[in-house]
Amino acid sequence: MKLRRSRASKRGRIEIIPMIDVMFFLLATFMLASLTMQRLDAVKLELPQGNAQPLASQQPLTLSIDRNGLIALNRRTVQLQNISASVKRLLGADGNVVIAADAGAPNGLVVQAMLRAREGGAAHFLIAVRREHE
């Protein structure tokens, strides 16, 4: 006697439409996550307005000066006389230093900090500004 199977075995299929939905979801997630990865190691400042191109470098050395005269290199507070040694230690191969000075920061202090950074090996200075349309 031959027994019949109650159900014929079916071969599994991969549905393409749900897979496309998952891929689009992952693409959107990674795009939004990459937008939040922009990082500038600066203390919170009120930057002057200007029109400038975005930085090409991923992690530049940032020299911040606030309106009270507080100086920071990559968010670490430093004294004016120690800037040269700190810049020598932290400066990348490109030699770029981003100057993020508060709009109310004393100009003389900003210039002195830039001169000390130049002594430490800074080749080029980039000025951080807030976009005019913000």
C-alpha positions in Angstrom: 0.0 0.0 0.0 1.3 3.4 -1.0 0.7 6.3 1.4 0.1 9.7 -0.1 1.6 12.8 1.4 -0.9 15.2 2.7 1.0 18.1 1.3 3.4 18.3 -1.6 6.7 19.8 -0.6 7.3 23.2 -2.0 10.6 24.7 -2.8 11.5 27.9 -0.8 11.6 31.3 -2.6 13.3 34.5 -1.8 10.9 37.4 -2.2 12.6 40.4 -3.8 10.1 43.2 -2.8 10.7 42.9 1.0 14.4 42.6 0.4 14.4 45.9 -1.6 12.4 47.6 1.2 15.0 46.5 3.8 17.9 47.7 1.6 16.2 51.2 1.2 15.7 51.3 4.9 19.4 50.5 5.6 20.5 53.0 3.0 18.5 55.8 4.6 19.7 54.9 8.1 23.3 55.0 7.1 22.9 58.3 5.2 21.3 59.9 8.2 24.0 58.4 10.5 26.8 59.8 8.4 25.3 63.3 8.5 25.7 63.3 12.3 29.3 62.2 12.2 30.7 65.7 11.3 33.0 66.6 14.2 34.8 69.8 15.0 36.7 69.8 18.2 35.9 73.2 19.5 34.3 74.7 22.5 30.8 76.2 22.1 31.4 79.7 20.6 29.4 82.4 18.8 31.3 82.4 15.5 31.3 85.4 13.2 29.3 85.0 10.0 31.0 84.4 6.7 30.9 82.5 3.5 33.4 79.6 3.5 33.9 76.2 1.9 33.5 73.1 4.1 36.7 71.4 5.4 38.1 68.5 3.4 40.1 67.1 6.3 38.3 64.8 8.7 39.8 65.7 12.0 41.7 69.0 12.0 43.5 70.5 15.0 41.2 73.2 16.4 42.4 76.2 18.4 39.5 77.8 20.2 39.4 81.1 21.9 36.2 82.3 23.7 35.2 85.8 24.7 36.6 85.4 28.2 40.1 84.6 26.9 39.9 80.8 27.5 42.2 79.0 25.0 41.6 75.4 24.1 43.2 72.9 21.7 40.8 70.2 20.6 38.6 71.0 23.7 41.5 70.8 26.1 42.3 74.0 27.9 45.8 75.3 27.4 47.8 78.3 28.5 49.1 80.8 25.9 52.7 79.9 26.6 52.0 76.2 26.2 50.3 76.4 22.8 53.6 75.9 20.8 54.4 72.6 22.6 50.9 71.3 22.4 50.6 72.1 18.7 53.9 70.2 18.0 52.4 67.2 19.8 48.9 67.2 18.2 49.5 68.6 14.7 48.7 66.4 11.7 50.7 65.9 8.6 48.8 68.6 6.6 49.8 71.3 9.1 46.3 72.9 9.2 45.0 74.5 12.3 41.4 75.7 12.5 41.0 78.9 14.4 37.6 79.0 16.1 37.5 82.4 17.8 34.4 83.8 19.4 33.1 87.0 17.8 33.8 88.8 21.1 37.2 87.3 21.7 40.1 89.8 22.1 41.8 90.2 18.7 45.2 90.5 20.3 44.8 87.2 22.1 43.8 85.5 18.9 46.8 86.8 17.1 49.1 85.8 19.9 47.6 82.3 19.9 48.1 82.0 16.1 51.8 83.1 16.5 52.4 80.5 19.2 50.8 77.9 17.0 53.0 78.9 14.1 56.0 78.4 16.4 54.7 74.9 17.0 54.7 74.0 13.3 51.3 75.2 12.0 51.6 75.8 8.3 48.1 77.0 7.4 45.3 78.6 9.4 41.6 78.0 8.6 39.1 80.4 10.2 35.9 78.8 11.4 32.8 80.8 10.6 29.0 80.4 10.9 27.3 80.2 7.6 25.3 83.4 6.7 22.0 81.6 6.1 22.0 79.9 9.5 
